[in-house]
Every structure is written in structure tokens, then in C-alpha cells.
């Protein structure tokens, strides 16, 4: 059985470029990264497989194109949780029933 390692990776997304690694660490450093995120109301996401891949990147490095989709879905979900939507966003409204 594979033993889980306590690793944390922080990503930054500026909206213009691919997300990049801004912090990473294991053990006590990982716990500190999560603590700082909580203090600044930065959402946390747990995904062992994603962390394993991201841990191979260097600080300041942008995520590879192969991870764009999964990271974009996480970022989009976080935006929704925070009530942020694109300017062009129009919430779904069911079509109105025709009046007799």
C-alpha cells in the first residue's frame, strides 16, 4: 500500500497566464502553507494525484498544458463559491410558459 506524504502546493492564477506554482513543501512546511491559506481565506483543494504531479514543478513554473482542464475546473468552482462570475455570465432562467 502506498503511504501518503503530507505535501501542499500553492498555485497563483492572474487570469492572463497559466497558473503557476508559488509555494510547495512537505511535512511542517505543507502544514504552514495550508495555515497561511486559511488565514487569507484561500480555498483548499485535496487531490493526491494532482499534488503528486504538481510537486514535480519548480517554484514559479507554470502548470503544464495537460493540467489546464482539471485546474480550470477547480478555479471555476472556487470562483462560484466566492460569488464571482464573468461579466458576460447570465444565470440560467427556465423559459417562461406561454400565456393563454
LINLIN-V738982 format. One record per backbone hydrogen bond with DSSP energy under -0.5 kcal/mol. CO is the residue of the C=O (numbers start at 1). NH is the residue of the N-H. If there is no record, write none. Layout:
BEGIN
CO;NH / CO;NH
END
This chain:
BEGIN
5;7 / 6;27 / 8;25 / 10;22 / 10;23 / 12;20 / 19;63 / 20;12 / 21;60 / 23;10 / 25;8 / 26;29 / 27;31 / 28;32 / 29;33 / 30;34 / 31;35 / 32;36 / 33;37 / 34;38 / 35;39 / 36;40 / 37;42 / 38;41 / 41;43 / 45;47 / 47;51 / 48;52 / 49;53 / 50;54 / 51;55 / 53;56 / 54;57 / 58;61 / 61;21 / 64;67 / 65;68 / 67;71 / 68;72 / 69;73 / 70;74 / 71;75 / 72;76 / 73;77 / 74;78 / 75;79 / 76;80 / 77;81 / 78;82 / 79;84 / 80;83 / 86;89
END
